[in-house]
């Protein structure tokens, strides 16, 4: 059944394809027709009012290709009206970021003519995604052709089709010319300069641009630590009593680093129009099924789930499972210590080059096991989150917090438990230094291999196979769109910035918690992050499907995570200072007095940290003024609207009374 254009026509389509929509190859014809009609239908009739065409792929290697692949686009006028619907903020003629309105479009800066180029590709694709996601069922009781796929008024059609496997995937297409320019300015030229964050934001959206902005900021902020750490490593390596000053500098650095980042983040978000932007209210998760109930916030009928049952799931299954995983982490840690003791005993019996190398083997094995366990724990956390939170209203907040909380426990214990044990139970600074160095180096190598090199190698193999199949079937005929869609359909899906932020969070932990014992930690993290910028940029451009833009005003729950780590770092570094023989020498007869003084210093540093956080404003003064002016203008506009409404109402009442008197 052909519902769109032919292959030859698809490459000269009347609109620019922005999003690919792939349905299952056995999707019922009536369901396809119904969905396409809803996508094309006018907004006033409950449709998305978008443009959609079918792509027909030729049979390859004797196998029939999926006929249910479509490209979606839109008219410029529809996109501009959609920009108002999603609440985009754009720079006004007066230099203030204001909510875009179609009626006042010509009053916005950079809007010329019919508005061509006013919206970035990422914004256009985000608008299309929003229109598809908000395509809601009307009076249908089920999806046509699928009696068991139930619908109710107001239910998101796309989410329901996704949860039932009818809709396989939908993703934004790469723009080859823009991607080539971005790649050249971003990672193809190795240079010591800032990243093109505005270009990244225009192509991938604010969420990814903010991550790369944080990665860049974190790397530059580590340079002072690295510069101090190198001479400290060279001259004071064996003198552990002198790490007190480095620990104090570490504490001040971690506080200033996070507070200044808030200001940088606010500057980025304001310039990108997300600082004042209100996020759309999200509905229950697509995969949830349950009895319908009344949502007092939206006024719609939605599936609900009893809070008591959700709590039972969390406390009777999720919590015990988390405790079991934490026990497993501690068990693996104790096995590592047994291996370490065995390697030391072998070296002591026969010290030579071979047994010297053997001393590092347990740490390397443990570092590899940690990375594997972190990966398994991530899947476990995702499963527990989806299973333990079956009905979510504030999806982005609650799901993220619950998922983060589970992952935080797993990864924090898995990565840092052994270091805490070595530092404060064994009190072996030599082993702590060796373990920290091995964990850092091994984890960085594994991350680069797993995140960039392996996916790139697999993707290159897939690309060659697809290219050969297309050339074998079509010969020399040029079909750039078909080949591009075929290639991108088979690419891996980018799962978001969670893992990327998690990696930086763990590196921040290694630097802030124990780098005073191993001063080269900051140097290693700087080197890692420099390569991380290039590898992450490459994988976003050539390894993964292009992700939809995710509007973001800050790094979200990760800000809290980094601040929590910095507080733990205060306690850890003060404790390390207390363990220093230099400090102990001042209290030869009273260990209790020493502990009290160390605790007092810790409280003073924590107080200083919180005072510093209070003194440094989160938002720069000039942006505060612009936000206040925007709020003032909004209130004035609301007053005028209310005044106009009241005058109109009084006039109507007067005319009605006059007509009544006349009668």
Buried (B, 14 or more C-beta within 10 A) or exposed (E): EEBBBEBEEBBEBEBBBBBBBBBBEEBBEEBBBBBBEBBBBEBEEBBBBBBBBBBBBBEBEEEEBBBBBBBBBBEBEBBBBBBBBBBBBBBBEEEBBBBBBEEBBEEBBEBEEEBEEBBBBBBBBBBBBBBBBBBBBEEBEBBBBBEEBBBBEBBBBBBBBBBBEBBBEBBBBBBEEBBEBBBEBBBEEEEEEEBBBEBBBBBBBBBBBBBBBBBBBBBEBBEEBBEBBBEBBEEBEEEBEBBBEBBBBBBEBBBBBBBEBBBBBBBBBBBBBBBBBEEBEBBBBBEBEBEEEEBEEEEBBBBBBEEEEBEEBBEEEBBEBBEEBBEBBBEBBEBBBEBBEEBBEBBEEEEEEEBEEBBBEBBBBBBBBBBEBBEBBBEBBBEBBBEBBBBBBEBBBEBBBBBBBBBBBBBBBBBBBBBBBBBBEEEBBEBBBBBBBBBBBBBBBBBBEEBBBEBBEEBEEEBEBBEEBBEEBBEEEEBEBBBBBBBBBEBEEBEBBBBBBBBBBBBBBBBBBBBBBBBBBBBBBBBBBBEBBBBBBBBBBBBBBBBBBBBBBBBBBBBEBBBEBBBBBBBBBBBBBBBBEEBEEEBEEEEEEBEEBBBEBBEEBBEBBEEBBEEBEBBBEEBBEBBEEBEEBEEEEEEEEEEEEEEEEEEEEEEEEEEEEEE
